[in-house]
Amino acid sequence: MIVEAAYAEVERLTRQRARNFSYGIMLLPRPKRRAIAAVYAFARRVDDIADGPLPDEEKRVLLEQLRGRLDAPAGEEATFVALADARQRFSIPGDALSALIDGGVQDTEQTRYADFDELRSYCARVAGAVGRACVAIYGADEPERAETLGIALQLINIVRDVAEDWSLGRVYVPQDELARFGVAEDDISEGLVTPEWRELMSFHAGRARAHLAEGLTLLDYLDRRSAACVATFAGLYRTTLDRIERDGFDVFDGAPTLSSVAKLRVVGAALAR
């Protein structure tokens, strides 16, 4: 009974904290849906620590405690009870979950990225690792395609969350690209949507779309319902990026939100694929 209650809690958390995400996983059969929610709840815990108000040293202590709990008895906390059961059922790789923690630790140690190679390595930890964890649940042995798709979604997040990341003291756009396109960090601080900013973001968006196209080759290796789930995630992110681009990459007053109708259209397109 404790396992059932744990799954109910991680599903509740997913519906509350990841409304876009929940549109995709609702297409999965119940066992897969619950397992994906368990992975999400764990990733959410990592993010909440890394992005929270505590001093960086304390964050790192808490993150390493999470790492230790991955191989310890689950206890009674819902996230770990559900995750332990999901790992047993679907052979979710422990290294993917540990990589998520590595990404959280990196956020406490690094706030700037010299070039795209550095940034891509970070994205592989914080989002590519989610892809590698989830693809085991979907039932395909395609970790590289899943990782690439996760990186694509993280690259879209970086465009969407520029202002929020700045408030946390972080700039994920590579430093060499800021210099190449003539965008200063003061421009980000002041929320200036200059021609140089639009050109830089257009370049970044193109790279995100290239990763997305490559990552979506994963769909050919998934069963119909898993493919519809993943296509929904990707479609929601792609639609968000399209709207940001249409608005001239003015993300400093908040990114666009998708209506329920728009989200359901994406779900319908994923099902019709």
C-alpha positions as a Markdown table, in Angstrom:
| # | Residue | x | y | z |
|---|---|---|---|---|
| 1 | Met | 0.0 | 0.0 | 0.0 |
| 2 | Ile | 2.9 | 2.4 | 0.7 |
| 3 | Val | 4.0 | 2.0 | -2.9 |
| 4 | Glu | 0.6 | 2.9 | -4.3 |
| 5 | Ala | 0.5 | 5.9 | -2.0 |
| 6 | Ala | 4.0 | 6.9 | -3.2 |
| 7 | Tyr | 3.0 | 6.7 | -6.8 |
| 8 | Ala | -0.1 | 8.7 | -6.2 |
| 9 | Glu | 2.0 | 11.5 | -4.6 |
| 10 | Val | 4.6 | 11.7 | -7.4 |
| 11 | Glu | 1.7 | 11.8 | -9.9 |
| 12 | Arg | 0.1 | 14.6 | -8.0 |
| 13 | Leu | 3.4 | 16.5 | -7.9 |
| 14 | Thr | 3.8 | 16.1 | -11.6 |
| 15 | Arg | 0.4 | 17.4 | -12.4 |
| 16 | Gln | 1.0 | 20.4 | -10.0 |
| 17 | Arg | 4.6 | 21.3 | -10.9 |
| 18 | Ala | 4.9 | 20.1 | -14.6 |
| 19 | Arg | 1.7 | 20.8 | -16.4 |
| 20 | Asn | 3.3 | 20.6 | -19.8 |
| 21 | Phe | 5.0 | 17.3 | -18.9 |
| 22 | Ser | 1.7 | 15.9 | -17.6 |
| 23 | Tyr | 0.1 | 16.3 | -21.0 |
| 24 | Gly | 2.6 | 13.9 | -22.4 |
| 25 | Ile | 2.6 | 11.2 | -19.7 |
| 26 | Met | -1.2 | 11.0 | -19.6 |
| 27 | Leu | -0.9 | 9.1 | -22.9 |
| 28 | Leu | 1.1 | 6.3 | -21.3 |
| 29 | Pro | -0.2 | 3.1 | -19.8 |
| 30 | Arg | -0.4 | 3.4 | -16.0 |
| 31 | Pro | 2.8 | 1.6 | -15.1 |
| 32 | Lys | 4.9 | 3.7 | -17.4 |
| 33 | Arg | 3.1 | 6.9 | -16.5 |
| 34 | Arg | 3.8 | 6.3 | -12.8 |
| 35 | Ala | 7.4 | 5.5 | -13.4 |
| 36 | Ile | 8.0 | 8.6 | -15.4 |
| 37 | Ala | 6.3 | 10.7 | -12.6 |
| 38 | Ala | 8.8 | 9.1 | -10.2 |
| 39 | Val | 11.7 | 10.2 | -12.3 |
| 40 | Tyr | 10.2 | 13.7 | -12.6 |
| 41 | Ala | 9.8 | 13.9 | -8.8 |
| 42 | Phe | 13.4 | 13.1 | -8.3 |
| 43 | Ala | 14.6 | 15.5 | -10.9 |
| 44 | Arg | 12.3 | 18.2 | -9.4 |
| 45 | Arg | 14.0 | 17.6 | -6.0 |
| 46 | Val | 17.4 | 18.1 | -7.5 |
| 47 | Asp | 16.3 | 21.3 | -9.2 |
| 48 | Asp | 14.6 | 22.7 | -6.1 |
| 49 | Ile | 17.9 | 22.3 | -4.2 |
| 50 | Ala | 20.1 | 23.6 | -6.9 |
| 51 | Asp | 17.9 | 26.7 | -7.6 |
| 52 | Gly | 16.9 | 27.3 | -4.0 |
| 53 | Pro | 18.0 | 30.0 | -1.6 |
| 54 | Leu | 20.6 | 28.1 | 0.5 |
| 55 | Pro | 24.3 | 28.8 | 0.3 |
| 56 | Asp | 26.1 | 26.8 | -2.4 |
| 57 | Glu | 28.0 | 24.7 | 0.1 |
| 58 | Glu | 24.8 | 23.6 | 1.8 |
| 59 | Lys | 23.2 | 22.8 | -1.5 |
| 60 | Arg | 26.1 | 20.5 | -2.4 |
| 61 | Val | 25.8 | 18.7 | 0.9 |
| 62 | Leu | 22.1 | 18.1 | 0.3 |
| 63 | Leu | 22.7 | 17.0 | -3.3 |
| 64 | Glu | 25.3 | 14.5 | -2.2 |
| 65 | Gln | 22.8 | 13.2 | 0.4 |
| 66 | Leu | 20.4 | 12.6 | -2.5 |
| 67 | Arg | 23.0 | 10.7 | -4.3 |
| 68 | Gly | 23.6 | 8.5 | -1.3 |
| 69 | Arg | 19.9 | 7.7 | -1.1 |
| 70 | Leu | 19.9 | 6.3 | -4.6 |
| 71 | Asp | 21.5 | 3.1 | -3.4 |
| 72 | Ala | 20.1 | 3.1 | 0.1 |
| 73 | Pro | 16.8 | 1.6 | 1.3 |
| 74 | Ala | 13.9 | 3.7 | 0.1 |
| 75 | Gly | 12.5 | 4.5 | 3.5 |
| 76 | Glu | 9.0 | 6.1 | 3.6 |
| 77 | Glu | 9.4 | 9.2 | 1.5 |
| 78 | Ala | 7.2 | 9.1 | -1.5 |
| 79 | Thr | 9.7 | 10.1 | -4.1 |
| 80 | Phe | 12.2 | 7.5 | -3.1 |
| 81 | Val | 9.6 | 4.7 | -2.6 |
| 82 | Ala | 8.2 | 5.3 | -6.1 |
| 83 | Leu | 11.6 | 5.7 | -7.7 |
| 84 | Ala | 12.9 | 2.5 | -6.1 |
| 85 | Asp | 9.9 | 0.5 | -7.4 |
| 86 | Ala | 10.2 | 2.1 | -10.9 |
| 87 | Arg | 13.9 | 1.3 | -11.0 |
| 88 | Gln | 13.2 | -2.3 | -10.2 |
| 89 | Arg | 10.4 | -2.6 | -12.8 |
| 90 | Phe | 12.1 | -0.8 | -15.7 |
| 91 | Ser | 15.9 | -1.1 | -15.0 |
| 92 | Ile | 16.3 | 2.7 | -15.0 |
| 93 | Pro | 20.1 | 3.3 | -15.1 |
| 94 | Gly | 21.5 | 4.6 | -11.9 |
| 95 | Asp | 24.2 | 6.5 | -13.7 |
| 96 | Ala | 21.5 | 8.7 | -15.4 |
| 97 | Leu | 20.0 | 9.6 | -12.0 |
| 98 | Ser | 23.5 | 10.3 | -10.6 |
| 99 | Ala | 24.2 | 12.5 | -13.6 |
| 100 | Leu | 21.2 | 14.6 | -12.7 |
| 101 | Ile | 22.8 | 15.3 | -9.4 |
| 102 | Asp | 26.1 | 16.1 | -11.1 |
| 103 | Gly | 24.2 | 18.8 | -13.0 |
| 104 | Gly | 22.7 | 20.2 | -9.9 |
| 105 | Val | 26.2 | 20.4 | -8.3 |
| 106 | Gln | 27.5 | 22.1 | -11.4 |
| 107 | Asp | 24.9 | 24.8 | -11.0 |
| 108 | Thr | 26.4 | 25.6 | -7.6 |
| 109 | Glu | 29.9 | 25.8 | -9.0 |
| 110 | Gln | 29.7 | 27.2 | -12.5 |
| 111 | Thr | 27.6 | 30.2 | -13.7 |
| 112 | Arg | 29.2 | 30.9 | -17.1 |
| 113 | Tyr | 30.0 | 28.7 | -20.1 |
| 114 | Ala | 33.0 | 29.5 | -22.4 |
| 115 | Asp | 31.6 | 27.7 | -25.5 |
| 116 | Phe | 29.0 | 25.4 | -26.7 |
| 117 | Asp | 31.0 | 22.2 | -25.9 |
| 118 | Glu | 30.9 | 23.2 | -22.2 |
| 119 | Leu | 27.2 | 24.0 | -22.4 |
| 120 | Arg | 26.3 | 20.8 | -24.2 |
| 121 | Ser | 28.1 | 18.8 | -21.5 |
| 122 | Tyr | 26.1 | 20.5 | -18.9 |
| 123 | Cys | 22.8 | 20.0 | -20.8 |
| 124 | Ala | 23.6 | 16.3 | -21.1 |
| 125 | Arg | 23.7 | 16.1 | -17.3 |
| 126 | Val | 20.6 | 18.1 | -16.4 |
| 127 | Ala | 18.3 | 17.0 | -19.3 |
| 128 | Gly | 20.0 | 14.4 | -21.4 |
| 129 | Ala | 20.2 | 12.3 | -18.3 |
| 130 | Val | 16.4 | 12.6 | -17.9 |
| 131 | Gly | 16.1 | 11.3 | -21.4 |
| 132 | Arg | 18.4 | 8.3 | -20.7 |
| 133 | Ala | 16.4 | 7.5 | -17.5 |
| 134 | Cys | 13.0 | 7.7 | -19.3 |
| 135 | Val | 13.9 | 5.8 | -22.4 |
| 136 | Ala | 14.4 | 2.7 | -20.2 |
| 137 | Ile | 10.7 | 3.1 | -19.1 |
| 138 | Tyr | 9.6 | 3.6 | -22.7 |
| 139 | Gly | 11.2 | 0.3 | -23.6 |
| 140 | Ala | 13.8 | 1.3 | -26.2 |
| 141 | Asp | 17.6 | 0.8 | -26.0 |
| 142 | Glu | 18.4 | 4.1 | -27.6 |
| 143 | Pro | 20.1 | 6.2 | -24.9 |
| 144 | Glu | 22.0 | 8.5 | -27.3 |
| 145 | Arg | 18.9 | 9.5 | -29.2 |
| 146 | Ala | 17.1 | 10.1 | -25.9 |
| 147 | Glu | 20.0 | 12.2 | -24.5 |
| 148 | Thr | 20.0 | 14.3 | -27.7 |
| 149 | Leu | 16.3 | 15.0 | -27.3 |
| 150 | Gly | 16.8 | 16.0 | -23.7 |
| 151 | Ile | 19.6 | 18.4 | -24.7 |
| 152 | Ala | 17.3 | 19.9 | -27.3 |
| 153 | Leu | 14.6 | 20.6 | -24.7 |
| 154 | Gln | 17.2 | 22.1 | -22.4 |
| 155 | Leu | 18.4 | 24.4 | -25.1 |
| 156 | Ile | 14.9 | 25.7 | -25.6 |
| 157 | Asn | 14.6 | 26.2 | -21.8 |
| 158 | Ile | 17.8 | 28.3 | -22.0 |
| 159 | Val | 16.1 | 30.7 | -24.5 |
| 160 | Arg | 12.9 | 30.7 | -22.5 |
| 161 | Asp | 14.4 | 31.3 | -19.1 |
| 162 | Val | 17.1 | 33.9 | -19.7 |
| 163 | Ala | 15.7 | 36.4 | -17.3 |
| 164 | Glu | 15.0 | 33.8 | -14.5 |
| 165 | Asp | 18.5 | 32.4 | -14.9 |
| 166 | Trp | 20.0 | 35.9 | -14.7 |
| 167 | Ser | 18.2 | 36.4 | -11.4 |
| 168 | Leu | 20.0 | 33.3 | -10.1 |
| 169 | Gly | 23.3 | 34.7 | -11.3 |
| 170 | Arg | 23.6 | 32.4 | -14.2 |
| 171 | Val | 24.2 | 33.0 | -18.0 |
| 172 | Tyr | 24.0 | 29.8 | -20.0 |
| 173 | Val | 24.4 | 31.4 | -23.4 |
| 174 | Pro | 28.1 | 30.7 | -24.2 |
| 175 | Gln | 30.5 | 33.5 | -23.6 |
| 176 | Asp | 32.2 | 33.2 | -27.0 |
| 177 | Glu | 28.8 | 33.6 | -28.7 |
| 178 | Leu | 27.8 | 36.6 | -26.7 |
| 179 | Ala | 31.1 | 38.2 | -27.9 |
| 180 | Arg | 30.6 | 37.1 | -31.5 |
| 181 | Phe | 27.1 | 38.6 | -31.8 |
| 182 | Gly | 28.0 | 41.7 | -29.8 |
| 183 | Val | 25.7 | 41.1 | -26.8 |
| 184 | Ala | 27.0 | 42.3 | -23.4 |
| 185 | Glu | 25.8 | 40.9 | -20.1 |
| 186 | Asp | 24.6 | 44.4 | -19.2 |
| 187 | Asp | 22.1 | 44.0 | -22.1 |
| 188 | Ile | 20.7 | 40.9 | -20.4 |
| 189 | Ser | 20.6 | 42.7 | -17.1 |
| 190 | Glu | 18.7 | 45.6 | -18.6 |
| 191 | Gly | 16.4 | 43.3 | -20.7 |
| 192 | Leu | 17.4 | 44.9 | -24.0 |
| 193 | Val | 16.0 | 43.3 | -27.1 |
| 194 | Thr | 18.5 | 44.6 | -29.6 |
| 195 | Pro | 19.1 | 43.4 | -33.2 |
| 196 | Glu | 22.2 | 41.7 | -31.9 |
| 197 | Trp | 20.2 | 39.9 | -29.2 |
| 198 | Arg | 17.6 | 38.7 | -31.8 |
| 199 | Glu | 20.4 | 37.5 | -34.1 |
| 200 | Leu | 22.1 | 35.6 | -31.2 |
| 201 | Met | 18.8 | 34.0 | -30.1 |
| 202 | Ser | 17.9 | 33.1 | -33.7 |
| 203 | Phe | 21.3 | 31.3 | -33.9 |
| 204 | His | 20.6 | 29.5 | -30.6 |
| 205 | Ala | 17.1 | 28.5 | -31.7 |
| 206 | Gly | 18.4 | 27.0 | -34.9 |
| 207 | Arg | 20.8 | 24.9 | -32.9 |
| 208 | Ala | 18.0 | 23.8 | -30.6 |
| 209 | Arg | 15.8 | 22.8 | -33.6 |
| 210 | Ala | 18.7 | 20.8 | -35.1 |
| 211 | His | 19.1 | 18.8 | -31.9 |
| 212 | Leu | 15.3 | 18.4 | -31.7 |
| 213 | Ala | 15.2 | 16.9 | -35.2 |
| 214 | Glu | 18.0 | 14.5 | -34.4 |
| 215 | Gly | 16.5 | 13.5 | -31.0 |
| 216 | Leu | 13.1 | 12.9 | -32.5 |
| 217 | Thr | 14.5 | 10.0 | -34.5 |
| 218 | Leu | 13.9 | 8.2 | -31.2 |
| 219 | Leu | 10.2 | 8.0 | -32.1 |
| 220 | Asp | 10.8 | 5.3 | -34.7 |
| 221 | Tyr | 12.1 | 3.0 | -31.9 |
| 222 | Leu | 9.1 | 3.4 | -29.5 |
| 223 | Asp | 5.7 | 1.8 | -29.2 |
| 224 | Arg | 2.8 | 3.9 | -30.3 |
| 225 | Arg | 1.8 | 5.3 | -26.9 |
| 226 | Ser | 5.4 | 6.0 | -25.8 |
| 227 | Ala | 6.0 | 7.7 | -29.1 |
| 228 | Ala | 2.9 | 9.9 | -28.7 |
| 229 | Cys | 4.1 | 10.9 | -25.2 |
| 230 | Val | 7.5 | 11.9 | -26.4 |
| 231 | Ala | 6.1 | 13.7 | -29.5 |
| 232 | Thr | 3.8 | 15.7 | -27.1 |
| 233 | Phe | 6.8 | 16.8 | -25.0 |
| 234 | Ala | 8.7 | 17.8 | -28.1 |
| 235 | Gly | 5.7 | 19.5 | -29.7 |
| 236 | Leu | 5.0 | 21.6 | -26.7 |
| 237 | Tyr | 8.6 | 22.8 | -26.5 |
| 238 | Arg | 8.8 | 23.4 | -30.2 |
| 239 | Thr | 5.5 | 25.5 | -30.1 |
| 240 | Thr | 6.9 | 27.5 | -27.2 |
| 241 | Leu | 10.1 | 28.2 | -29.1 |
| 242 | Asp | 8.1 | 29.2 | -32.2 |
| 243 | Arg | 6.1 | 31.7 | -30.2 |
| 244 | Ile | 9.2 | 33.2 | -28.6 |
| 245 | Glu | 10.7 | 33.6 | -32.1 |
| 246 | Arg | 7.5 | 35.2 | -33.4 |
| 247 | Asp | 7.7 | 37.7 | -30.5 |
| 248 | Gly | 11.2 | 38.7 | -31.5 |
| 249 | Phe | 12.9 | 36.8 | -28.6 |
| 250 | Asp | 11.6 | 39.3 | -26.1 |
| 251 | Val | 11.7 | 36.9 | -23.1 |
| 252 | Phe | 12.6 | 39.4 | -20.4 |
| 253 | Asp | 9.0 | 39.9 | -19.3 |
| 254 | Gly | 8.3 | 36.2 | -19.2 |
| 255 | Ala | 8.0 | 33.5 | -21.8 |
| 256 | Pro | 4.7 | 32.9 | -23.6 |
| 257 | Thr | 2.3 | 30.4 | -22.1 |
| 258 | Leu | 0.3 | 27.9 | -24.1 |
| 259 | Ser | -3.4 | 27.6 | -23.6 |
| 260 | Ser | -5.1 | 24.3 | -22.8 |
| 261 | Val | -6.5 | 24.4 | -26.4 |
| 262 | Ala | -3.0 | 24.8 | -27.9 |
| 263 | Lys | -1.7 | 22.0 | -25.8 |
| 264 | Leu | -4.5 | 19.7 | -26.7 |
| 265 | Arg | -3.8 | 20.4 | -30.4 |
| 266 | Val | -0.2 | 19.3 | -29.8 |
| 267 | Val | -1.5 | 16.1 | -28.1 |
| 268 | Gly | -3.8 | 15.5 | -31.1 |
| 269 | Ala | -1.0 | 15.9 | -33.6 |
| 270 | Ala | 1.2 | 13.5 | -31.6 |
| 271 | Leu | -1.6 | 10.9 | -31.5 |
| 272 | Ala | -2.2 | 11.2 | -35.2 |
| 273 | Arg | 1.5 | 10.7 | -36.1 |
